[in-house]
Amino acid sequence: MNNDSAAETEDRVASFDKDWRQQGFSAPAINVRSLFAILAVVQATLIFTIVMVGVPLPAIGTEFGLVQAELVLVSAGYGLPFSGLLLFGGRLTDRFSGITMFTLGAMLFGLASLGGIFAPGYWTLVAVRFIQGVGAAMIAPALMAFLRQLYPEPSDYGRAMAVWGGVSVLGGAVGFLSSGIVTTWVSWRWMFIIPVVVAFTGMYMVRRMMVLTDKISSRPGIDPVGALLATSGISLFSFGLIFSGEYPWSMPLVWGTVSTGVILFIAFLFLEKKVAAPLLPPDFILNPTRAVGLVGILLAAAGMGLITFLLSLYLQQIRGWTPMATSMAFIPYTAGLLVMNRVAGILNARYHALTITIIGLLTGAVGLFLLALLNADTGYSSGLLPGLFILPAGASLMFSGSAVLSTASVPLHQAGLAGGVMNTSMELGPTMGLAALMAVAATQADTIAGYGLAFGSAGCIYVVAAIAAIFCHRSVRSPC
């Protein structure tokens, strides 16, 4: 490093230190890249924890003697509180600081994960997953607050978010890939080791770099009624959609919970227009730039959820592959994410984030259309492999560009809110998208034909979204 570069780095670190102290933090020895890496690993682990029981579900069911509906609750037990509490977690972060919520969330997340290793029965495991989700809903917005403080300059923050957008999906890919290996060689219980290690190591490392003082620049109101309505509405809506895959829509368990969730969330939106300190200010998500980004994240997450769910079923139940072989089949999927996540960060530094999002949508659509050709005789190399690489490559571009759009121009005092909203969109994507597309698949008598129709329908949605985004390109302006 030459003298000019060294001086520039010292000035930048000094600038960070001054800004953090003004916000009530002390950062005596900030290594920006190292801290970003730590935060990224924690974020990836939150998504890793969602999918880590996906492949081992049959083994869990055999050990505890569970029926299909009970397995669904094991899988969804984490995602329901995670998605439902994110908005409230964002408000608590903005009120009490990121370091406070991160510490509490990491302790809860880590201790619950430790309990998962020794879970003696079904209900204990469900409780563990639920508590993990509560802790994750506290951690995710805090991570976004840290990033906003770490990169106070809009240009630096935009570049960081371009990379951050691909972190979550990488966590999901690694979780899916590793779960088959661990289940085959050891036991599904060992999957819980990773959240334990990351939670407590991350908490230790972050607290070494950031020490909270008594000075907090802003304390927004809590809005308890809004928090109750939003959490209940999102959780019930998600619960009904999840179980729509197991039960018909005519059952009250499905239509009743979905309808109640929608009603509660509509009531929440009306309330937010009247309260003095709304949990979710209406103009926050109505911002055109942010709205495009949130939709992009939702669609990218939905596409990734669809490919892992349907191809896992196809390979194991129809083709008779083992969990280990199924996980290995997703190596190109993970490679596509790794490669394009790196490329996406570079592209976002050169081009408008909306352009990157549109390219991602069209690329992902190509991957989905290729997978729509699925049939009983589809080979892996010539049939599945292209889609397994192209779709995640497009999704990486979508996540990267959309993450920049959804957090553009967010003030420091709303960093937690931005994190809560963005992660809620990411969590609802697989729930809403998978339920809707599985309903489309169910219209076909032949299971494989239904899978193909679901992939094709998702591809059409991507194309429509890309066209809509192209029209938005003329009016949307963001500081990306």
N, C-alpha and C positions, 0 to 999 in steps of 0.2 A: 504493500500500500504506500503510495507516495505521500509527501507531506501535506499537499492540498486535500487529498482524500481523508487523511487522518484528522486534519483540522475540521473538515466538514462533518465528519462523524462525531467528533467531540461537541461541536456546536449543536448537532441534532439531539444528542443525548442530553445536553444541558437544557435544550428547549423542552424535551419530554419531561425532565425532572421538574422544571418550573411549572409546566402546565399541570402535572400531577399534584404538585404541592398545592396549587390553587384550588384543586378539586378535593382537597382533604386527604391526599395520599403522600406517602414518602417513598421515593424510589431511588435509593442511594446508588444502586449499581444495576442499571437496566441494560440487559442484552436483548435488543429488540427481536432479533430473529429467534433466539432461544425461547423467549417468552411466547412469541407467536406459535412456535412449534409445540410448546406445552399446552397452550390453549386449544390448538388444533387437535391434538391427541385426545384431550378430554371431550371435545365436541364429537369427534369420530366415535368415541366409546359410547356416548349416549345413543347413537344410532346403531352401533354394533349390538347393544343390549336388546334392541327391538328384535333383531333377526336371529340372534344367537340360539334361540330355541326352535327355530323353524324346521331345520333338517332333523334335529333330535326328537321332535314331537312324538313320532311312533314309539321310540324307545321309552320316553317318559310315560306314555300311555300304557305300555306293557308293564313297566315297573309298578305303577300305581293302580293299574286296572281301570283305566278311564275310558269313557265313551267319547265320541267325536265332539259333542258340545262342550264337554269339560276341557278337552284339549284346546278348543277355541278360546276359552277363558284364560288358560295358561298363556297363550300367545298374546291375547289382547289385554291382559291384566296390567301390563306395563304401559302400553300406548294410550289407554283410556285416561288415566290421571295425568299423563305427560301432556297430551294434547289439550285436555280440559283446563289445566291449571296454568298454562303458559302465559296467558294474558295477565292473570293475577300475579304470576311470578315476575313478569316484566314491570308491573307497577311497584311491587315490593322492592325490586332492584333500584328503581329510580328514587324511591323514598328512603331506603335504608343503606344504600350503596351496594356495589357489586361484590366487594370483598366479604361483606356480612352474609349476603345470600349465598354466595359461592361456598363459603365455609360450612354453613348449615346444610346446604344441599349436598355437598360432597360427603359430609359425615353420614347423612341419612342414606345416601346412595351406596356408600361403601359398606356400612353396617348391614343394610338389607342384602347386598350382594353376598356378603360373608354368610348370612343366614341361608342363602340359596344353596350353598355347597352342602349344607347339612340338613336340608329340608326333609323331615321324616314322612311327610304325606302331602296329599294334593292341596288341601286348603292352606297349609303353611307355604307351599310354593306359590300359590296365587297371591297370598298376602305379601310375600317377598317381592313379587313382580309389581304389585301395586305400590309398595313403599319406594321401590326403585324409581317408578314413574313420578312420584311426588318429588323426590330428590332431584330428578332430571329436570323437572319443570322449574326448579329454583336455580339450577346451574346454568341452563342454556341462555336465559336473558342476561345473567351476570357475565357470561363470556363475551356477549356482544357489547356490554358496557365497558369491559376491559379493552376490547379492540378500539372502541371509539376514543378512549383515553390514550391508548397507546399510539394511535395515529390521528392526531388532532387536525392535521391538514387534509382538506377534502381530497386532494389528488392522491396522497399516501393512503388514505382510508379506502378510496375506490380501488386501488391496486390490491390492497389487503383483502377486500371483500371478493375480488375476482378469484383469488386463490381459495378463500374461505368457502365459497360456494360449492366447491368440489369435495371439501373435507368430509361432509356428512355422508355423501353417497359412497365414498371410499370406506367409511366405517361399516356401512351396510354390506358392501361387497366382501370385505375381510371377514365379517361375522358369518356370512353365508358360506364362504369358502372354508373357514377354519372349523365350523361346527360339524361338518361331515367328517373331517379328519379326527377331531377330538372324540367324537361319539364312537368312531370305529376303533380307535386305538386305546382309549382310556374310558371315559365316562362323560356324559353330558354335564355332570355336576362341575367338572373342571372348567367349563366355559365361564363360570361365575368368578373365577380367579382374576380374570383380566379387569372387570369393573372394580374389583376390590383394590388391586394394585394401582390402577390409574387414579381412582378417587383419592386415596390417601397420599400417594406420591404427588399428584397434581396439587392437592391442598397444601402440602408442605412447601412445594416449590413456589407456588403463587404467593403464599403468605411471606415467604422470604423476600420477595421482590416488591410487594405492596403492603404497606402497613397503614391501616385506617387510623385517622385522628378524629377528634371531635367535630371537626369542621366539615359540614355537608352543605353544598351550595344550594340545594333545592329539595323540598320535602312535599311532593304532590300528595293530594288526598288519597285515601284508600278506596273509596267507592265500594263499600261492602255489598250493597244490594246488587250493583252491577257485576261484581266479581261472582256472586252466587248465581246470578242468572246466566252469565257467560259460561261458567264452569259446568253448571248443570245442563245447559243447552247443548254445548259441544260434546260433553260426555255421553248424554243420552242419545244424541244423534249418531255418534260414532258407534255406540253399543248396538243400536238397532241395525245399522248398516253391516256391522261385522257379523251379526247373527242371521242376516238375510241370506248368507251363503249356506246356512245350515237348515233354516226353516223358511216356509213360504211367507210371502208378504201378507197373506190373509191372517196370519197369527198375530194376536195383540203384542207378543214379545217383540215383533218386528215393526209393524206399522204404528203401534201405540208409542213405542219409545222414540221412533224417528219423528213422528208428528209432535210429540211433547217437546222434543229437543228443538225442533224448528220454531215452535210457538215461544218457547223460553228465550231463544236467541233473538227473535223478532222483538220481544218485549225488552230485551237488553238494548237493542239498537234504538228503540224509542226512548228508553230511559236516558241513554247517553246524550241525547239532545237537550235534556232538561237539567241534569245535575251540574253543579259548579265545577267539579273536578272529575270529568268522565274517565273511566278506565280505558276506553278506546275513543279518543276524539274523532268524530265523524270525518273531519277533513283529513285525518291522517291516512286512511285507506282510500279516500276518494281522490287523492293526489294521482293524476294520470300516470306519472312515471312509476310511482310505487305500486299502483294497481296492476300495471303490466308485469312488473317484477314478481308480484305475489302469485299471479296466475301462472307465470312461467315456472315458478318453483313448484306449485301444486301439480302442474301437468308433468313436469320432469319426475317428481316423486311417484306419481301415479304410474307412469310408464315403467319405472324401475321396479315398483312393487308388482306390476303385472307380469313382467318377464321372469322374475325369480319365483313367483307363486305358480304360474302356469307351467313353466318348463320343469320345475321341480316335480310337479304332479305328473307331467307327461313322461319324464325319464324314469321315475320310480314306479308309478302305478301302471303305466301302459307299456313302457319298454322294459321294465323289470330291472332297472339299474339299482345298484346299492347306494346308500347315502354317501359313501366315499367316492364312488365313481361320479355321482351327481355333482358333488362339490368340485371335483376335478374338471368337470365339463365347463365350469364357470371361470376357469383361469383366464381365457381370452376376454371374458366380460370384465374381470378385474384389471387386466392389462389395458383394455380400452379406456377404462376410467383413469388409470395412472398416467397414461400417455396424454390423453386429452385434457386432463386437469392441469398438467404443466403447460400445454399449448394454450389453453384457454386464458391462463393468467397473462401470457405474452400478448395474445390477441386483444385482450381487454385494455392493455396499455396503449394500443395503437388505434383501435377503432371504437366506435360508440357501442356501449353495452347492449343497446337495443338491437344493433346489427348482429352481435354475437348471439343473442337470444333467438333471433329469427333463423340464423344459420343452424343453430342447435335444433330448433323445432323441425326444420326441413330434413336435416340429417337423421334425427330420431324417427321421423316418419318413414324414411327409406328402410331403416332397420325393422320397424313394425310391419311394413308391407312385405318384407322378405319372410318374416316369421308367420305372416298370415297364410303362407303357402304350406303350412304344416299339415302333414297327413301321417297315416300309420306306417308308411315306408320311408319317411324322411330320414336321410342319413345325417350324421352329426357334422362331418366335415363340409359337405356340400350344401346341406339344408339349414342346420342350426348355427353353424359357426359364423357366417357373415352377419346375421342378425345379432348374435351374441356380442359382436365387436362394434358394429355400427350404431346400434341403439344406445349403449352406454357412452359412446363417443359423443353422440348428439346430446345426451342428457348432461354430460359434463359441461358442454358449452352453454346449455340452458341454465344450469345451476349457477355457473360463473357469471354470466351476463345478468341473470335475474337477481342474484344476490346484490350486485352493484345497484341495479335499478330500485330494488325494494328498500335500500338503506340510504339512498342519495339524499343529501341535505338534511339528514336527521341531526337535530341539535343534541348536545351532550346530555341534557336533562331528560331526553326521551330515548336514550340508547337502549335501556332495558325494554321499553315498549316495542321498539323496532325489533329487538331480538325475540320477544314473545310473539309478535305478529308473524314474523318470518318463519319461525319454527312451527307455529300453529298451521300455517299454510303447508309446510313440509309434511307435517303429521297427518293432516286431513287428506292429502293427495292420495296415498295408497288406500286409505279407508273409503273415501268417496269414489275414487276412480275404480278401484278393484270391485266394489260392490256393484257399481253401474255396469261395468264391462262383463262381470260374471252373470248379471241378469241378461245381458245380450247373448252371452254364450249359451245360457239355458234355453234359448228359443230354438236351438238345434237339437234334434233327436240324437245325432251322433256326437259324442263327447269331443273328439278331435276336431270335427268341423266347427263345433262351438268355440274351441280355443282359437282356431284360425279366424273366425268371425270377430272375436274379441280383439285380436291383434290388429285386424284390418280396420275395425271401428276406431281403435285408438289412433291409428295412423291418420285416418281422416280428420279426427279432432285436432291432431297436431298441425295438419295442413291448414285447416280453418283458422286455428290460432295464429299461425304464421302470417296468413293473409291479413287478419285483423291487425296484427302487430305492424305489418308493412304500412297500412293506412295510418296507424298511430305514429309512425316514424316522422310524419310531416308536422305533427303537432306536439309530440313529446320532446321535451328538452331537459336533459339532466347533466349535471356537472361531472360526468363519468370520464 
